């Protein structure tokens, strides 16, 4: 592991954790900001939209029910959580778990871009339509999930439905597992 990359990611994380007083509602109401975590040399970066209640309480990404399913999906793709880097577009939980507003996304986006610049992943796995919109604004998750696409700035994306969607819609669960297997095939090709 690159110590320089780890130190740079930790500096970004420390900045995120210390952030406050900006006037953006999620930053002001969150228990704590959630920078993300994982392997600084990850080939894959998983990006959700924003932390939920459990993430807000623990300071870690994807630790609730959707996180447990994400761990199973990563295993299906041949990864452990420690192999990848997991983060969100917005680093603070929006009140009531509402969708982040455009100014809030724009406020947080520089941190995500800085993390990606350090990690330089082979693939970004946006989870769900909201996360996908930040990398490929015209793409529809229902049309592009489970296959590599090119996103803004030439980034290679491999969109998945959000694991939380499969908690509410059991029919999506097999789709997510198939997409996880397709991710493994794409990386080994």
TIBAKE-332326 format. One record per residue (C-alpha): residue in one letter; z, x negated, y. Coordinates in steps of 0.001 Angstrom, whole numbers, plus 524288, in hexadecimal, padded with zeros to 5 digits. Each point is the difference from the previous one (the first is absolute). Last residue first. Example, Ala and Ser with C-alpha at 12.3 -4.5 7.8 and 13.67 -1.06 7.14 Angstrom:
% residues 2
<res: S&pz: 81BE4&px: 7CA9A&py: 7FBDC>
<res: A&pz: 80294&px: 8055A&py: 7F290>
This chain:
% residues 189
<res: X&pz: 7B6F4&px: 82A27&py: 7DBB4>
<res: X&pz: 80EA6&px: 7FE9C&py: 7FD4C>
<res: X&pz: 803AB&px: 805E9&py: 80D13>
<res: X&pz: 7F6E9&px: 80B9F&py: 7FE6F>
<res: X&pz: 8046C&px: 802A0&py: 7F211>
<res: X&pz: 80E5A&px: 8002D&py: 803F4>
<res: X&pz: 7FCE9&px: 80928&py: 80B44>
<res: X&pz: 7F89D&px: 808F4&py: 7F6A5>
<res: X&pz: 80C28&px: 800DA&py: 7F76D>
<res: X&pz: 807E4&px: 80425&py: 80BF5>
<res: X&pz: 7F591&px: 80A03&py: 8039C>
<res: X&pz: 800E1&px: 805C9&py: 7F253>
<res: X&pz: 80ED0&px: 800CE&py: 80171>
<res: X&pz: 7FE76&px: 8069E&py: 80D36>
<res: X&pz: 7F654&px: 809CC&py: 7FA84>
<res: X&pz: 80956&px: 802AD&py: 7F4B8>
<res: X&pz: 80AC3&px: 8034C&py: 809D5>
<res: X&pz: 7F760&px: 80836&py: 808BC>
<res: X&pz: 800DF&px: 80BDD&py: 7F704>
<res: X&pz: 80ED6&px: 7FF83&py: 80144>
<res: X&pz: 7FF22&px: 80442&py: 80E31>
<res: X&pz: 80CF8&px: 7FEB6&py: 8073A>
<res: X&pz: 80439&px: 7F2F2&py: 7FA65>
<res: X&pz: 7F1A9&px: 7FC46&py: 7FFA6>
<res: X&pz: 7FF2D&px: 80168&py: 80EC7>
<res: X&pz: 80BC7&px: 7F708&py: 8015F>
<res: X&pz: 7F80F&px: 7F554&py: 7F93D>
<res: X&pz: 7F689&px: 80000&py: 80B8C>
<res: X&pz: 7F204&px: 800F6&py: 7FB44>
<res: X&pz: 7FA7E&px: 7F286&py: 7FE28>
<res: X&pz: 7F69F&px: 7F832&py: 80869>
<res: X&pz: 7FAB9&px: 7F2B2&py: 7FBE0>
<res: X&pz: 7FC86&px: 7F941&py: 80CA8>
<res: X&pz: 7F8F8&px: 7F35F&py: 802F4>
<res: X&pz: 8015B&px: 7FCAC&py: 80E73>
<res: X&pz: 7F341&px: 7FDD4&py: 8074D>
<res: X&pz: 80646&px: 8028E&py: 80D3C>
<res: X&pz: 800BB&px: 80E75&py: 7FD51>
<res: X&pz: 7FF7B&px: 80370&py: 7F1A9>
<res: X&pz: 7F736&px: 7FC53&py: 7F4CE>
<res: X&pz: 801A2&px: 807F1&py: 7F3B2>
<res: X&pz: 80558&px: 7FD08&py: 7F28D>
<res: X&pz: 801ED&px: 80B63&py: 7F6B4>
<res: X&pz: 80B0B&px: 808E1&py: 7FBC9>
<res: X&pz: 80034&px: 8090A&py: 80B9F>
<res: X&pz: 7F37E&px: 800E3&py: 80814>
<res: X&pz: 7FBF1&px: 80E58&py: 80032>
<res: X&pz: 80D2D&px: 806F1&py: 7FFA2>
<res: X&pz: 80585&px: 7F5CB&py: 80952>
<res: X&pz: 7F5CC&px: 80383&py: 80A3D>
<res: X&pz: 7FA68&px: 7F489&py: 80777>
<res: X&pz: 7FC7E&px: 800EF&py: 80E71>
<res: X&pz: 80BED&px: 7F8C4&py: 80540>
<res: X&pz: 7FF5E&px: 7F4E4&py: 7F60F>
<res: X&pz: 80BA7&px: 7F6FF&py: 801F8>
<res: X&pz: 80944&px: 80873&py: 807EA>
<res: X&pz: 7FB1B&px: 80C95&py: 7F9C5>
<res: X&pz: 8034E&px: 7FACB&py: 7F26E>
<res: X&pz: 80E80&px: 8001A&py: 80358>
<res: X&pz: 7FF40&px: 80E5D&py: 803CA>
<res: X&pz: 7F729&px: 803D7&py: 7F4BA>
<res: X&pz: 80893&px: 7FAE5&py: 7F540>
<res: X&pz: 804E5&px: 7F2B3&py: 7FBDC>
<res: X&pz: 7F7E5&px: 7F503&py: 805BA>
<res: X&pz: 7FE25&px: 7F545&py: 7F5D5>
<res: X&pz: 7FBC2&px: 7F3B9&py: 8073C>
<res: X&pz: 7F85D&px: 7F63F&py: 7F7F5>
<res: X&pz: 7FDF3&px: 7F14A&py: 7FF8F>
<res: X&pz: 80C1D&px: 7FE2F&py: 8085E>
<res: X&pz: 80096&px: 7F6F4&py: 80BE4>
<res: X&pz: 80EF1&px: 7FF9B&py: 8001A>
<res: X&pz: 80212&px: 7FAEF&py: 80DDB>
<res: X&pz: 7F54B&px: 80805&py: 80684>
<res: X&pz: 80423&px: 80BEF&py: 7F826>
<res: X&pz: 80DD4&px: 7FEDD&py: 80541>
<res: X&pz: 7FB0B&px: 7FE74&py: 80DFA>
<res: X&pz: 7F74D&px: 80BF9&py: 7FE70>
<res: X&pz: 80B9A&px: 807D2&py: 7FB18>
<res: X&pz: 80841&px: 7FB96&py: 80B85>
<res: X&pz: 7F525&px: 802FC&py: 809B4>
<res: X&pz: 7FEF8&px: 80DE2&py: 7FA7A>
<res: X&pz: 80DA6&px: 8045C&py: 80402>
<res: X&pz: 7FD6C&px: 80498&py: 80DFB>
<res: X&pz: 7F264&px: 80506&py: 7FC91>
<res: X&pz: 805FD&px: 80859&py: 7F545>
<res: X&pz: 80A47&px: 8053D&py: 80955>
<res: X&pz: 7F593&px: 802FE&py: 80A3C>
<res: X&pz: 7F825&px: 8077E&py: 7F59D>
<res: X&pz: 80B68&px: 80853&py: 7FB5F>
<res: X&pz: 8069F&px: 7FD27&py: 7F312>
<res: X&pz: 7FFB9&px: 80B31&py: 7F63F>
<res: X&pz: 80D22&px: 806E5&py: 7FEF6>
<res: X&pz: 80AD8&px: 7FACE&py: 7F741>
<res: X&pz: 809E2&px: 80821&py: 80796>
<res: X&pz: 80020&px: 7F581&py: 80A6E>
<res: X&pz: 7F5C4&px: 7F561&py: 7FDBC>
<res: X&pz: 80536&px: 7F51D&py: 7F766>
<res: X&pz: 7FDC0&px: 7F29C&py: 8060C>
<res: X&pz: 7F672&px: 7F54F&py: 7FBA3>
<res: X&pz: 7F365&px: 8076E&py: 8026A>
<res: X&pz: 7F441&px: 7FAC9&py: 7F86E>
<res: X&pz: 80885&px: 7FE20&py: 7F413>
<res: X&pz: 80398&px: 7F499&py: 7F729>
<res: X&pz: 7FF27&px: 7FAEB&py: 7F226>
<res: X&pz: 7FBFD&px: 7F210&py: 7FCB4>
<res: X&pz: 7FBD5&px: 7FDA8&py: 7F1FD>
<res: X&pz: 80486&px: 7F7C7&py: 7F480>
<res: X&pz: 80E7F&px: 80366&py: 801B9>
<res: X&pz: 7FD1B&px: 80E5F&py: 7FD4E>
<res: X&pz: 7FAC2&px: 7FC22&py: 7F2B5>
<res: X&pz: 7F18C&px: 8004E&py: 7FDD0>
<res: X&pz: 7F672&px: 802C8&py: 7F4F2>
<res: X&pz: 7F975&px: 80C0F&py: 805D3>
<res: X&pz: 8082E&px: 808E9&py: 7F73C>
<res: X&pz: 80BF0&px: 7F868&py: 804A3>
<res: X&pz: 7FC12&px: 802E1&py: 80E16>
<res: X&pz: 7FED8&px: 80E5D&py: 7FC80>
<res: X&pz: 80D82&px: 7FFF6&py: 7F9DC>
<res: X&pz: 805D6&px: 7F974&py: 80C28>
<res: X&pz: 7F8EF&px: 809ED&py: 808A1>
<res: X&pz: 80621&px: 80B00&py: 7F7F8>
<res: X&pz: 80D81&px: 7FA7A&py: 802B7>
<res: X&pz: 7FC59&px: 7FE61&py: 80E43>
<res: X&pz: 7FB83&px: 80E20&py: 8011A>
<res: X&pz: 80D43&px: 80433&py: 7FAC4>
<res: X&pz: 8075E&px: 7F7B8&py: 809C8>
<res: X&pz: 7FFA9&px: 7F132&py: 8024B>
<res: X&pz: 7F29A&px: 7FECC&py: 80655>
<res: X&pz: 802EE&px: 7F648&py: 80AD4>
<res: X&pz: 80D7E&px: 7F9E4&py: 80229>
<res: X&pz: 80938&px: 801C9&py: 80B80>
<res: X&pz: 80971&px: 8076F&py: 7F74B>
<res: X&pz: 802A7&px: 80C62&py: 807E5>
<res: X&pz: 7F29E&px: 800B3&py: 80684>
<res: X&pz: 7F988&px: 7FD7A&py: 7F2D7>
<res: X&pz: 807D5&px: 80B08&py: 7FA00>
<res: X&pz: 7FC49&px: 8094A&py: 80B21>
<res: X&pz: 7F17A&px: 7FCC1&py: 80026>
<res: X&pz: 7F940&px: 7F3ED&py: 80560>
<res: X&pz: 7F29B&px: 8012E&py: 8064C>
<res: X&pz: 7F19A&px: 8007E&py: 7FC29>
<res: X&pz: 7FEF9&px: 7F824&py: 7F38A>
<res: X&pz: 7F9B4&px: 7F2BE&py: 7FE74>
<res: X&pz: 7FF3D&px: 7F856&py: 7F342>
<res: X&pz: 7FBE0&px: 7F1D3&py: 801E7>
<res: X&pz: 7F90B&px: 7F9BE&py: 7F483>
<res: X&pz: 7FCD2&px: 7F1B4&py: 7FD72>
<res: X&pz: 80DF2&px: 7FCEC&py: 803DE>
<res: X&pz: 80318&px: 7F268&py: 80535>
<res: X&pz: 80B63&px: 8048F&py: 80875>
<res: X&pz: 80513&px: 807BC&py: 7F446>
<res: X&pz: 807D8&px: 80BE9&py: 8036C>
<res: X&pz: 806AE&px: 807A2&py: 80A7B>
<res: X&pz: 7FDDC&px: 809D2&py: 80ACC>
<res: X&pz: 804C7&px: 80053&py: 80E00>
<res: X&pz: 80881&px: 80C3C&py: 7FEDD>
<res: X&pz: 80672&px: 8039A&py: 80CE9>
<res: X&pz: 80DF1&px: 804A7&py: 7FFB4>
<res: X&pz: 8076B&px: 80CBD&py: 80167>
<res: X&pz: 7F3EE&px: 80578&py: 80699>
<res: X&pz: 80197&px: 8085A&py: 80C4C>
<res: X&pz: 7FBF7&px: 7F69A&py: 80AE3>
<res: X&pz: 7F517&px: 7F91D&py: 7F8BD>
<res: X&pz: 7FABB&px: 80D01&py: 7FB08>
<res: X&pz: 8005F&px: 805D7&py: 80DCF>
<res: X&pz: 7F8F7&px: 7F507&py: 8071C>
<res: X&pz: 8085C&px: 7FCAF&py: 80BF0>
<res: X&pz: 7FF73&px: 7F155&py: 7FDDB>
<res: X&pz: 80EAE&px: 7FDF1&py: 7FEF9>
<res: X&pz: 7FF07&px: 7FA59&py: 7F28A>
<res: X&pz: 7FAE5&px: 7F4B4&py: 7F806>
<res: X&pz: 80958&px: 7F6BF&py: 7F912>
<res: X&pz: 7FB3E&px: 803D9&py: 7F261>
<res: X&pz: 7F1B5&px: 7FEA0&py: 80421>
<res: X&pz: 8021C&px: 7F29C&py: 8062C>
<res: X&pz: 8076B&px: 7FB7A&py: 7F3ED>
<res: X&pz: 7F4E4&px: 804E8&py: 7F75A>
<res: X&pz: 7F5E1&px: 7F893&py: 80812>
<res: X&pz: 8082F&px: 7F395&py: 7FF01>
<res: X&pz: 801BB&px: 80273&py: 7F162>
<res: X&pz: 7F143&px: 80101&py: 7FE7C>
<res: X&pz: 7FE2D&px: 7F306&py: 8070B>
<res: X&pz: 80A81&px: 7F980&py: 7F7B6>
<res: X&pz: 7F9F7&px: 8051D&py: 7F363>
<res: X&pz: 7F281&px: 7FB74&py: 80459>
<res: X&pz: 80531&px: 7F272&py: 8033E>
<res: X&pz: 80768&px: 7FF47&py: 7F325>
<res: X&pz: 7F346&px: 80284&py: 7F8B6>
<res: X&pz: 80335&px: 804D2&py: 7F286>
